[in-house]
Amino acid sequence: MMMPATCHNLEFGRIKFADFGACGCSFSASFDRFRSRKVIRSVNRGGGGGGRRLICCRGDEKAAKCRVFSTEAPETLLNGDAPGPPPVLSVKKESKADLFEVVSDDLLTLNKNLQSIVGAENPVLMSAAEQIFSAGGKRMRPALVFLVSRATLALTGLEELTREHRRLAEIIEMIHTASLIHDDVLDESDMRRGKETVHQLYGTRVAVLAGDFMFAQSSWYLANLENLEVIKLISQVIKDFASGEIKQASSLFDCDVELDEYLIKSYYKTASLIAASTKGAAIFSRVDSDISEQMYQYGKNLGLSFQVVDDILDFTQSAEQLGKPAGSDLAKGNLTAPVIFALEQEPKLREIIESEFCETGSLNEAIELVMKSGGIERARVLAKQKADEAIQCLQCLPQSVFRLALEGMVKFNLERID
């Protein structure tokens, strides 16, 4: 079965791992240009030369609270346009530090473990998958697992990550990579971040089998965690991938699609895995159920904000920046938030979309209508609304450099459309 997903990379098999390059999406493509922009400094944890570098956001000996505030209560998944602009996420922009620096050692261990997990028993499939892995990856999803894990350890008195924490991060990365390969097949994508896709190089058969193999591997390791709550949580994600793809395929060029439907599809295809990553990490830290639910809501709203931002960039970035043609989702009939909002203001846009761009130049005309209709601006409001809801969910965590990094992830995502 082919399962879709969104951006991210991983490299394992017979290939040498690269340390933290950019993955296959616009989120990670711009990551290297982002830093947390606070007054920060690095300190060593544990006193040794090889200790983890921690990021503090004040000039004294204590990590201070990130100045990100919210004035709205969290709302449900299907809440659409907020009445008026949401509160602004304000972070003082002064100096720079890599958001994932605080879990860099964990990510290095992840790379090594993935290699031993997959092994070289399927060299043909792994050679095919290397096309995805070779660009390296910021490992956003496993990084979120590590950040939430470390942010919640203090709540239960644990001092270090457990074997389950680390295995969860590995499983999440394998699932994401498998879904990414399948997604390219379903979308008939020739390029991902400027490189040929797996099915372009090796054919659809090998690409599907490579994705299936990684889904099977991740499922086997998931079962061996022997935690029924986490098994159910991650199994639902794989189901959600398929549900999201079916919903998308059944609504192509449908100008009557509503914002709620778009949010559900975005949850299935993007936010579900991120939410499961953050909740699963909290579960293995043995926190109370209300805390793990807040971590789920954080991941869900970050994922939704992330998807809306990606859909905005599909219109506002160049083909070179995207690694694919601008407006590619619209060209395929996949109507995203900017288009849904634009359709409310531009009747002619409906005519063009329903014609499936049969006339020369009609796609460019449709893109221009989306740009001038206010659809982009309203989508920005939606992305910021979901970002604010994500920040609210972190209030249950004690102050730490790990919570600061989780807040910074939300801020960074919004800066992609600043």
C-alpha positions in Angstrom: 0.0 0.0 0.0 1.3 3.5 -0.8 1.3 5.9 2.0 1.8 9.7 1.5 3.4 12.2 3.8 5.3 15.5 3.7 8.8 16.7 3.9 11.8 15.1 5.7 14.8 13.0 5.1 16.8 10.3 6.6 19.9 8.4 5.4 20.8 4.9 6.3 21.5 1.6 4.7 24.9 1.3 3.1 25.4 5.0 2.9 27.5 7.2 5.1 25.4 9.6 7.2 25.6 13.3 6.7 25.2 15.4 9.8 22.2 17.7 9.7 21.9 18.9 6.1 18.7 20.2 4.7 15.8 17.8 4.1 13.5 17.8 1.1 11.0 20.6 2.0 11.0 24.3 2.1 10.9 24.2 5.9 14.3 22.6 6.2 15.7 24.3 3.1 15.5 27.6 5.0 16.4 26.1 8.4 20.1 26.9 8.1 19.2 30.6 7.7 17.2 30.6 10.9 18.5 31.0 14.4 16.5 31.6 17.6 17.3 35.3 17.7 17.5 35.8 21.4 20.2 36.9 23.8 21.8 33.5 24.2 24.9 31.8 25.3 26.3 28.3 25.4 27.1 26.4 28.5 28.3 22.9 29.0 26.1 20.3 30.6 27.8 17.8 32.9 31.1 19.7 33.1 33.0 17.5 30.6 34.4 18.6 27.3 31.9 16.4 25.5 28.9 17.7 27.4 25.7 18.8 25.7 25.6 22.5 24.8 22.6 24.2 26.4 21.2 27.4 25.2 20.2 30.1 27.8 18.2 33.1 26.8 19.4 35.5 29.5 22.8 36.7 30.5 22.6 35.2 34.0 22.9 31.6 35.1 19.3 30.7 34.6 17.4 29.9 31.4 14.6 32.4 31.3 11.1 32.2 29.9 10.9 32.8 26.1 9.0 36.0 25.5 6.3 34.4 23.5 2.8 35.3 24.7 -0.7 34.3 23.9 -4.0 35.9 24.7 -6.3 33.3 23.2 -7.3 30.0 24.6 -6.6 26.9 22.5 -9.3 26.1 20.1 -10.3 22.8 18.3 -8.7 21.4 15.2 -11.6 22.5 12.9 -11.7 26.1 14.0 -11.1 28.1 10.9 -10.5 31.8 10.4 -10.2 33.7 13.7 -12.3 36.8 14.2 -9.6 39.4 13.7 -5.8 38.9 13.7 -4.4 36.6 16.3 -1.9 37.7 18.9 1.6 38.2 17.6 4.3 35.8 18.6 7.0 38.2 19.7 10.6 37.1 20.2 13.4 39.6 20.5 15.7 39.2 17.5 19.2 39.7 18.6 21.7 36.9 18.4 21.7 33.4 16.9 21.7 29.7 18.0 20.7 26.6 16.3 17.4 25.4 17.7 18.4 21.7 17.6 21.8 22.3 19.3 20.4 21.2 22.6 19.6 17.7 21.2 22.5 17.5 18.7 24.1 14.5 20.6 20.7 12.7 20.5 20.4 13.3 16.8 23.9 12.0 16.2 23.0 8.8 18.1 19.8 8.6 16.0 21.8 8.5 12.8 24.1 5.7 14.1 21.1 3.7 15.4 19.2 3.9 12.2 22.1 2.4 10.3 22.1 -0.6 12.5 18.3 -1.0 12.5 18.0 -1.1 8.7 21.2 -2.9 8.0 22.3 -4.0 4.5 19.9 -6.9 4.0 18.1 -5.1 1.2 20.8 -3.3 -0.7 18.7 -2.6 -3.8 15.9 -1.0 -1.7 18.4 0.9 0.4 20.2 2.2 -2.7 16.9 3.5 -3.9 16.1 5.1 -0.6 19.5 6.8 -0.5 18.2 9.2 -3.1 16.0 10.6 -0.3 18.6 10.3 2.4 21.6 11.6 0.7 20.7 15.3 1.2 20.9 14.7 4.9 18.2 16.0 7.2 17.4 18.3 10.1 15.4 15.5 11.5 12.6 17.7 12.6 10.3 15.0 13.9 12.8 13.0 15.9 14.2 16.3 17.2 10.8 17.1 18.5 10.7 13.7 20.2 14.0 14.5 21.9 13.0 18.0 22.9 9.7 16.9 24.4 11.3 14.0 26.1 13.9 16.2 27.8 11.4 18.9 28.5 9.2 16.5 30.4 11.8 14.4 32.2 11.9 16.9 35.1 8.2 16.4 35.7 8.7 12.7 36.7 12.2 12.8 38.1 13.9 10.9 35.3 17.5 12.0 34.6 18.1 10.6 31.1 16.3 9.5 28.0 15.1 5.9 28.0 15.7 3.3 25.4 12.0 3.8 24.4 12.5 7.5 23.8 15.3 6.8 21.4 13.5 4.0 19.6 10.4 6.1 19.2 12.5 8.8 17.4 13.9 6.1 15.1 10.5 4.7 14.3 9.0 8.2 13.6 11.9 8.9 11.2 11.4 5.6 9.3 7.7 6.1 9.0 8.1 9.6 7.7 10.7 8.6 5.1 8.6 5.7 3.9 5.6 8.0 3.4 7.7 10.6 1.6 8.8 8.1 -1.0 5.3 6.9 -1.5 4.0 10.5 -1.6 6.3 11.2 -4.6 4.9 8.2 -6.4 1.3 9.2 -5.9 1.9 12.8 -6.8 4.0 11.8 -9.8 6.7 14.2 -8.6 9.9 14.2 -10.7 11.9 16.3 -8.3 12.3 16.8 -4.6 14.4 19.7 -3.5 16.2 19.8 -6.9 17.0 16.0 -7.0 15.3 13.3 -8.9 12.8 11.3 -6.9 13.3 7.6 -6.1 10.7 6.4 -8.6 12.2 8.5 -11.4 15.6 6.9 -10.9 14.6 3.3 -10.0 11.0 3.0 -11.2 7.7 2.8 -9.4 8.1 -0.8 -8.4 11.3 -0.3 -6.4 10.1 2.9 -4.9 6.9 1.3 -3.6 8.8 -1.7 -2.2 11.4 0.6 -0.6 8.6 2.5 1.2 6.8 -0.7 2.1 10.0 -2.1 3.6 10.5 0.9 5.8 6.9 0.8 7.0 7.3 -2.9 7.9 10.6 -2.3 9.7 9.1 0.6 11.7 6.0 -1.5 12.6 8.1 -4.4 13.9 10.1 -2.1 16.1 6.9 -0.4 17.2 5.4 -3.7 18.4 8.6 -4.4 20.3 8.1 -1.3 22.4 5.3 -3.2 24.1 3.4 -0.1 25.0 -0.2 -0.4 23.8 -1.0 3.3 24.0 2.0 4.2 21.8 1.3 1.3 19.4 -2.2 2.5 18.9 -1.1 6.1 18.6 1.5 5.5 15.8 -0.7 2.9 14.0 -3.3 5.5 13.7 -0.8 7.8 12.0 -0.2 5.3 9.2 -4.0 5.0 8.7 -4.2 8.8 8.7 -1.6 9.0 5.9 -3.8 6.9 3.6 -7.0 8.7 4.7 -5.4 12.1 3.9 -4.4 10.9 0.4 -7.8 9.6 -0.3 -9.5 12.8 0.8 -7.1 14.8 -1.4 -7.6 12.6 -4.4 -11.4 12.8 -4.1 -11.5 16.6 -3.9 -9.2 17.6 -6.8 -10.4 20.7 -8.6 -13.4 20.9 -6.3 -14.1 24.5 -5.7 -16.7 23.8 -3.0 -14.1 22.3 -0.6 -14.3 24.1 2.7 -11.6 25.2 5.2 -12.6 22.5 7.7 -12.0 19.8 5.1 -8.7 21.3 4.3 -7.7 21.3 7.9 -8.7 17.6 8.3 -6.7 16.6 5.3 -3.7 18.6 6.6 -4.0 16.9 9.9 -4.0 13.5 8.3 -1.1 14.2 6.0 1.1 16.3 8.2 0.0 17.1 11.7 -0.9 13.6 12.8 2.7 12.3 12.7 4.0 15.4 14.5 1.4 15.1 17.2 2.1 11.4 17.7 5.8 12.2 18.0 5.3 14.7 20.7 2.7 12.8 22.7 4.6 9.5 22.4 7.7 11.2 23.9 5.7 12.5 26.8 4.2 9.0 27.4 7.6 7.5 27.7 8.6 10.2 30.2 5.7 8.8 32.3 3.9 12.2 32.7 0.3 12.5 33.6 -2.2 12.0 30.8 -3.2 15.7 30.8 0.4 16.7 30.1 0.8 14.1 27.3 -2.5 15.5 25.8 -1.1 19.0 25.8 2.0 17.7 24.0 -0.3 16.1 21.4 -2.1 19.4 21.0 1.2 21.2 20.6 2.3 18.8 17.9 -1.0 19.0 16.1 -1.2 22.8 16.0 2.5 23.1 15.0 1.9 20.6 12.2 -1.2 22.5 11.0 0.7 25.8 11.1 3.6 24.2 9.3 1.3 22.9 6.5 -0.4 26.2 6.0 3.0 27.9 5.7 4.1 25.4 3.2 1.0 26.0 1.2 1.6 29.8 1.3 5.2 29.3 0.1 3.9 27.3 -2.9 2.7 30.7 -4.2 5.3 33.1 -2.8 8.6 31.3 -3.4 10.3 30.8 -6.7 10.7 27.4 -8.4 14.4 27.4 -7.5 13.6 28.0 -3.8 10.9 25.3 -3.8 12.8 22.7 -5.8 9.6 22.2 -7.8 7.4 24.5 -10.0 5.6 27.3 -8.1 1.9 26.7 -7.8 2.3 22.9 -8.3 -0.4 22.0 -5.9 -2.9 24.2 -7.7 -1.9 22.8 -11.0 -2.7 19.3 -9.8 -6.1 20.5 -8.5 -5.1 20.4 -4.8 -6.8 23.4 -3.4 -5.0 24.7 -0.3 -5.8 27.5 2.2 -4.8 30.5 0.0 -7.0 29.2 -2.8 -10.0 28.4 -0.6 -9.8 32.0 0.8 -9.3 33.4 -2.7 -12.3 31.6 -4.1 -14.5 33.6 -1.7 -13.4 36.9 -3.4 -12.7 35.9 -7.1 -15.6 34.2 -9.0 -13.4 34.0 -12.1 -10.9 31.8 -10.2 -13.6 29.1 -9.9 -14.1 29.1 -13.7 -10.4 28.7 -14.3 -9.9 25.9 -11.8 -13.0 24.0 -12.9 -11.7 24.1 -16.5 -8.6 22.3 -15.1 -6.4 24.9 -16.7 -7.1 23.8 -20.2 -6.2 27.1 -21.8 -2.6 28.3 -22.2 -1.7 30.7 -19.4 -4.7 29.9 -17.3 -2.6 28.6 -14.4 -0.6 31.8 -14.2 -3.8 33.8 -14.3 -5.1 31.7 -11.4 -2.0 32.3 -9.4 -2.3 36.0 -9.9 -5.9 35.9 -8.7 -4.9 34.1 -5.6 -2.1 36.6 -4.9 -4.3 39.7 -5.3 -7.4 38.4 -3.6 -6.1 38.5 -0.1 -6.0 34.7 0.1 -2.3 34.7 1.1 -2.9 37.3 3.9 -5.8 35.3 5.3 -3.7 32.1 5.2 -1.0 33.9 7.2 -3.6 34.7 9.8 -4.6 31.1 10.0 -1.0 29.9 10.3 -0.4 32.4 13.2 -3.6 31.3 14.9 -2.4 27.7 14.9 1.0 28.8 16.1 -0.4 30.6 19.0 -2.4 27.6 20.0 0.8 25.5 19.9 2.5 28.0 22.2 -0.3 27.8 24.7 0.1 24.1 25.0 3.7 24.5 26.3 2.6 26.4 29.4 2.4 23.1 31.3 6.1 22.5 31.0 8.8 23.8 33.4 11.1 26.4 32.1 14.1 24.9 30.3 16.2 25.2 27.2 14.2 22.4 25.7 10.9 24.2 26.2 12.6 27.3 24.7 13.6 25.3 21.6 10.0 24.0 21.3 8.7 27.6 21.3 11.5 28.5 18.9 10.2 25.9 16.4 6.9 27.6 16.3 8.5 31.0 15.8 10.8 29.7 13.1 8.0 28.2 11.1 6.3 31.6 11.0 9.5 33.4 10.0 9.4 31.4 6.8 6.6 33.7 5.6 7.8 36.9 7.1 
